[in-house]
Amino acid sequence: MSDFFKPRTDVAPFNFDLLVLPEFTLMGLATTMEPLRAANRSANQELYRCGCYRTTVNLYARQAASPSPRTRASNRTRRVMH
């Protein structure tokens, strides 16, 4: 058996963080995550790790002023699954 088919134990999982915007379809999210889940399952190890976030900021509204530099991204997004 060649080295190509052997499990890779020396590599950490590749992290994907997905930002789900308002009115984003579940089908779009599923078609993004399902191939990664299938790859993990067929490899019998975690090659990919997904995290989904949703925004609490209305991205479509016009803002009078730019956000304060003190406003951190963690205050504007919320993790919904891992």
C-alpha positions as CSV (number, residue, x, y, z in Angstrom):
1,M,0.0,0.0,0.0
2,S,1.4,3.4,-0.9
3,D,1.8,6.2,1.6
4,F,-1.0,8.1,-0.1
5,F,-3.7,5.9,1.4
6,K,-2.2,5.7,4.9
7,P,-4.0,7.8,7.6
8,R,-2.3,11.1,8.4
9,T,-1.7,11.3,12.1
10,D,0.9,14.1,12.1
11,V,-1.4,16.9,10.9
12,A,-3.9,18.9,12.9
13,P,-7.4,19.3,11.5
14,F,-8.0,22.2,9.2
15,N,-10.4,24.7,10.8
16,F,-13.3,26.2,8.8
17,D,-15.2,29.1,10.4
18,L,-18.3,29.9,8.4
19,L,-20.1,33.2,8.9
20,V,-23.8,32.7,8.2
21,L,-25.4,36.0,7.0
22,P,-29.1,36.9,7.2
23,E,-31.3,35.1,4.7
24,F,-28.5,32.6,3.9
25,T,-30.1,29.3,2.9
26,L,-29.7,26.0,4.8
27,M,-29.0,24.3,1.5
28,G,-26.0,26.5,1.0
29,L,-24.7,25.7,4.5
30,A,-25.3,22.0,4.0
31,T,-23.5,21.9,0.7
32,T,-20.5,23.6,2.3
33,M,-20.3,21.3,5.3
34,E,-21.3,17.9,4.0
35,P,-18.2,17.2,1.9
36,L,-16.0,18.0,4.9
37,R,-18.1,15.7,7.2
38,A,-17.9,12.9,4.6
39,A,-14.1,13.3,4.3
40,N,-13.8,13.0,8.0
41,R,-16.0,9.9,8.1
42,S,-14.2,8.2,5.2
43,A,-10.8,8.9,6.6
44,N,-11.9,7.7,10.1
45,Q,-10.2,10.8,11.6
46,E,-10.9,14.5,11.9
47,L,-9.3,16.2,8.9
48,Y,-11.7,19.2,8.9
49,R,-13.3,21.0,11.8
50,C,-16.2,23.4,11.1
51,G,-17.6,26.2,13.2
52,C,-20.7,28.3,12.3
53,Y,-21.2,31.9,13.3
54,R,-24.0,34.2,12.7
55,T,-23.8,38.0,12.8
56,T,-25.8,40.2,15.1
57,V,-25.0,43.3,13.1
58,N,-27.4,44.4,10.4
59,L,-25.0,44.4,7.4
60,Y,-27.5,46.0,5.1
61,A,-28.3,49.0,7.2
62,R,-26.4,52.2,6.5
63,Q,-24.4,53.4,9.4
64,A,-23.8,57.1,10.1
65,A,-20.4,56.6,11.6
66,S,-17.8,53.8,11.3
67,P,-17.7,51.4,14.3
68,S,-15.5,52.3,17.2
69,P,-12.0,50.7,17.1
70,R,-12.8,49.3,20.5
71,T,-15.6,47.2,19.1
72,R,-14.3,43.7,18.8
73,A,-15.5,41.1,16.3
74,S,-16.5,38.8,19.1
75,N,-19.1,41.4,20.1
76,R,-20.6,41.3,16.7
77,T,-20.7,37.5,16.0
78,R,-22.0,34.6,17.9
79,R,-21.0,30.9,17.6
80,V,-24.1,28.8,16.8
81,M,-22.5,25.3,16.4
82,H,-19.2,23.5,16.4
